[in-house]
Amino acid sequence: MGEGKGGGGRSRKHSGGRRLGGGGRPHPAFPHAAHGGGLIERILYRDALILIIDKPAGIAVHAGPSGGANLEQGFDALRFGLPHAPALAHRLDRDTSGCLVLGRHRKALAKLGRLFSTGAVEKTYWAVVDGAPPSDEGRIELSLRKLTSKAGWHMVADPAGVSAITDYRVLGRANGLTWLELKPRTGRTHQIRVHCASLGCPVRGDPVYGSANGQPLHLHARAISLKLYPARPPITARAPVPPQMLTALKACGFAGDPIPHPSGCP
């Protein structure tokens, strides 16, 4: 998301290096784990209430049971004069890249929580999938539940599960691949990944619901729009295409990204 609208947000062109602050083992994308500098350079939008950052693929947003590098380790660098670090307003999977919203203080998080819980946030994902859906556009309504075993957990389709709805449309095709735009109308764990697999076209590189085949997960939170301020236009941000998806997207007809990668807002 190369621009921010409303709330006084600003964005700039990308200036270079990427680093992540905090303790633990550095993530390979951030070999110099110092002071969260890489997160500052990935800011897409900033105002008094929220930050929107471009999450890189391959790193968890928060620490799991096994610990390890995570984005929260660098949030202290995103205080910009406030007494506390921002916090997650929602989550993205470890291997999903793109738009991630943070609340800068408790009141902002409460407001964001209401927007996300009531479906008032418009989220747009891009995916490259193996195969193709049955039609060029449609809606997937498939309830989901979490299945846990000794080997771990994953989501499964279950009519008795929680409602999950995703709208999709085809943006391009090539050599057995399809480029999809997906708009989840609910926010269930792994929703897009399960829904794509249910159409017979799992997300490329998905080791759980498809086949990794040595590929990274080709799923990107391309854009987000939220009506945070009633008297102002919605805040809209877009995240540039990540390097791991570029080859497949270009094969499917992607002509290049007009969105520059931002640096931090002063």
C-alpha positions in Angstrom: 0.0 0.0 0.0 1.9 3.0 -1.2 -0.3 5.7 0.1 -2.4 6.7 3.1 -5.5 8.8 3.0 -7.3 10.5 5.8 -6.1 11.3 9.3 -3.0 13.1 8.2 -1.1 10.0 7.1 1.9 10.4 4.9 4.1 8.1 2.8 7.4 8.3 1.1 9.4 6.3 -1.4 11.5 3.4 -0.2 15.0 4.2 0.8 16.7 0.8 1.1 17.7 -1.6 3.9 15.4 -3.7 6.0 16.1 -4.5 9.7 14.1 -5.8 12.6 14.7 -4.9 16.2 14.3 -7.0 19.3 15.7 -10.1 20.8 15.8 -13.7 19.7 17.2 -15.1 16.5 17.2 -12.5 13.7 14.9 -13.3 10.8 16.8 -13.9 7.5 15.1 -10.9 5.9 16.5 -8.7 8.7 20.1 -9.7 9.2 20.9 -6.6 11.2 18.3 -6.8 14.0 18.8 -3.3 15.5 16.1 -1.0 16.9 13.3 -2.1 14.6 14.6 0.1 11.7 13.2 -2.2 9.1 9.7 -1.8 10.4 10.0 2.0 10.2 11.0 1.7 6.5 7.9 -0.5 5.9 5.3 2.0 7.2 2.5 2.5 4.7 0.3 4.9 6.7 0.6 6.7 10.0 -1.6 9.1 12.0 -2.4 9.7 15.7 -4.4 6.5 16.1 -3.0 3.9 13.8 -0.1 2.6 11.8 -0.3 0.4 8.7 2.8 -1.6 7.9 3.9 -3.8 5.0 4.5 -7.2 6.8 7.2 -9.3 5.1 6.5 -12.9 4.5 8.3 -15.6 6.6 8.1 -14.0 10.0 5.3 -14.4 12.7 3.5 -11.3 13.9 3.9 -12.4 17.5 5.8 -15.0 19.5 4.4 -18.5 19.4 4.9 -21.4 21.8 8.4 -22.0 20.4 9.5 -18.4 20.5 11.7 -17.1 17.7 11.8 -13.9 15.7 8.5 -11.9 15.4 7.4 -8.5 14.4 6.3 -7.5 17.9 10.0 -7.4 18.9 10.4 -4.3 16.8 7.2 -2.4 17.8 9.0 -0.3 20.4 10.7 1.6 17.5 7.2 2.6 16.3 6.2 4.6 19.3 7.0 8.0 17.7 6.9 9.8 21.0 4.0 7.9 22.7 4.7 6.2 26.0 3.9 2.7 24.8 4.5 0.6 21.7 1.7 0.0 19.2 -0.1 -3.3 19.2 -1.7 -5.6 16.7 -5.3 -4.8 15.6 -5.5 -8.1 13.7 -3.1 -10.8 12.4 -1.6 -12.2 9.3 -0.1 -15.7 8.9 3.6 -16.1 9.1 4.1 -16.6 5.4 1.5 -14.0 4.3 2.9 -10.6 3.3 1.2 -7.2 3.1 -1.0 -4.8 5.0 -1.0 -5.1 8.8 -2.8 -2.6 11.0 -1.5 -1.5 14.5 -3.3 0.6 17.1 -1.1 3.2 18.7 -2.8 3.2 22.1 -5.6 1.5 24.1 -8.5 3.7 22.8 -7.3 3.3 19.2 -7.2 -0.5 19.6 -10.7 -0.6 21.0 -12.0 1.4 18.0 -10.2 -0.8 15.6 -11.5 -3.9 17.4 -15.1 -2.7 16.8 -14.4 -2.1 13.1 -12.8 -5.5 12.5 -15.4 -7.4 14.6 -18.3 -5.8 12.7 -16.8 -6.4 9.2 -16.3 -2.7 8.6 -12.8 -3.2 7.3 -12.4 -3.9 3.5 -9.5 -6.3 2.9 -8.1 -7.2 -0.5 -5.7 -10.1 -1.0 -3.9 -11.2 -4.1 -3.0 -14.9 -4.5 -1.5 -17.0 -7.2 -3.1 -20.4 -7.1 -2.4 -23.8 -8.8 -5.2 -24.5 -11.2 -8.3 -22.4 -11.6 -11.6 -21.8 -9.9 -14.8 -23.0 -11.7 -15.7 -19.5 -12.8 -14.1 -16.1 -13.3 -15.7 -14.7 -10.2 -17.9 -15.9 -7.3 -18.5 -16.2 -3.6 -17.3 -19.0 -1.4 -19.5 -19.7 1.7 -17.9 -22.5 3.6 -17.9 -22.7 7.4 -14.7 -23.6 9.2 -13.5 -25.2 12.4 -10.1 -25.9 13.9 -8.9 -29.5 14.0 -6.2 -30.2 16.5 -4.1 -33.4 16.6 -0.8 -34.6 18.0 0.8 -33.5 14.7 -0.5 -29.9 15.1 -3.7 -28.1 13.9 -5.3 -26.9 10.7 -8.7 -25.6 9.6 -11.3 -27.9 8.0 -14.7 -27.3 6.3 -17.6 -28.1 8.7 -21.2 -27.0 8.3 -21.3 -26.7 12.1 -18.3 -24.5 12.2 -18.1 -20.7 12.1 -19.4 -18.9 9.1 -16.7 -17.9 6.5 -17.3 -16.0 3.3 -14.9 -14.9 0.6 -15.5 -13.2 -2.7 -13.1 -13.7 -5.5 -12.4 -12.8 -9.2 -9.8 -13.9 -11.7 -7.2 -11.2 -12.7 -5.0 -13.3 -14.9 -3.9 -16.8 -16.0 -0.9 -18.6 -17.3 0.5 -22.2 -17.5 -1.7 -23.8 -15.0 -1.6 -20.8 -12.6 -4.3 -18.2 -11.8 -4.0 -14.8 -10.3 -6.9 -14.1 -8.0 -8.2 -11.1 -6.1 -9.9 -12.2 -2.9 -12.0 -10.2 -0.5 -12.7 -12.0 2.8 -16.1 -10.9 4.3 -15.3 -12.7 7.5 -11.9 -13.0 9.3 -11.4 -16.7 10.1 -8.0 -18.3 10.5 -6.6 -19.6 7.2 -9.9 -18.6 5.6 -8.5 -17.7 2.1 -6.2 -20.7 2.0 -9.0 -23.2 2.9 -11.5 -21.5 0.6 -9.1 -21.6 -2.4 -8.3 -25.3 -1.8 -12.0 -26.0 -1.6 -12.4 -24.7 -5.2 -9.7 -27.1 -6.3 -7.0 -24.4 -6.7 -4.9 -24.2 -3.6 -2.6 -21.2 -3.0 0.7 -21.8 -4.7 3.3 -22.9 -2.1 0.8 -23.8 0.6 2.2 -26.8 2.5 -1.0 -27.4 4.6 -3.9 -27.1 2.1 -2.0 -27.7 -1.1 1.6 -28.6 -2.0 4.6 -26.4 -1.3 6.8 -27.9 -4.1 9.7 -25.7 -2.9 7.7 -22.6 -3.5 6.9 -19.8 -0.9 3.3 -19.1 -0.1 1.9 -16.8 -2.8 -0.6 -14.9 -0.7 -0.4 -11.1 -0.2 -2.6 -8.7 1.8 -2.6 -6.2 -1.1 -4.9 -3.5 0.3 -7.0 -2.4 3.3 -9.6 0.3 3.8 -11.2 1.3 7.0 -13.6 4.1 8.0 -11.8 5.2 11.2 -13.0 8.8 11.2 -16.8 9.3 10.5 -16.4 12.8 9.0 -13.4 11.8 6.7 -12.9 9.5 3.8 -11.8 5.9 4.6 -8.2 5.3 5.2 -6.9 3.3 2.3 -3.4 1.7 2.0 -1.8 -0.6 -0.5 1.2 -2.8 -0.2 3.7 -3.3 -3.1 4.0 -6.8 -4.6 6.5 -8.9 -2.6 9.6 -10.3 -4.5 8.6 -14.0 -3.9 5.3 -13.5 -5.9 6.6 -11.3 -8.7 7.6 -14.0 -11.2 4.3 -15.9 -11.0 2.3 -12.7 -11.1 4.1 -11.4 -14.2 3.5 -14.8 -15.9 -0.2 -14.3 -15.2 -0.2 -10.8 -16.8 0.8 -8.5 -14.0 2.4 -5.5 -15.8 4.4 -4.0 -12.9 3.6 -2.2 -9.7 3.0 1.5 -9.6 3.2 1.5 -5.9 6.6 2.5 -4.5 7.8 0.8 -1.4 7.5 3.4 1.4 9.9 4.5 4.0 9.0 5.6 7.4 7.0 8.8 8.2 8.9 11.3 10.2 
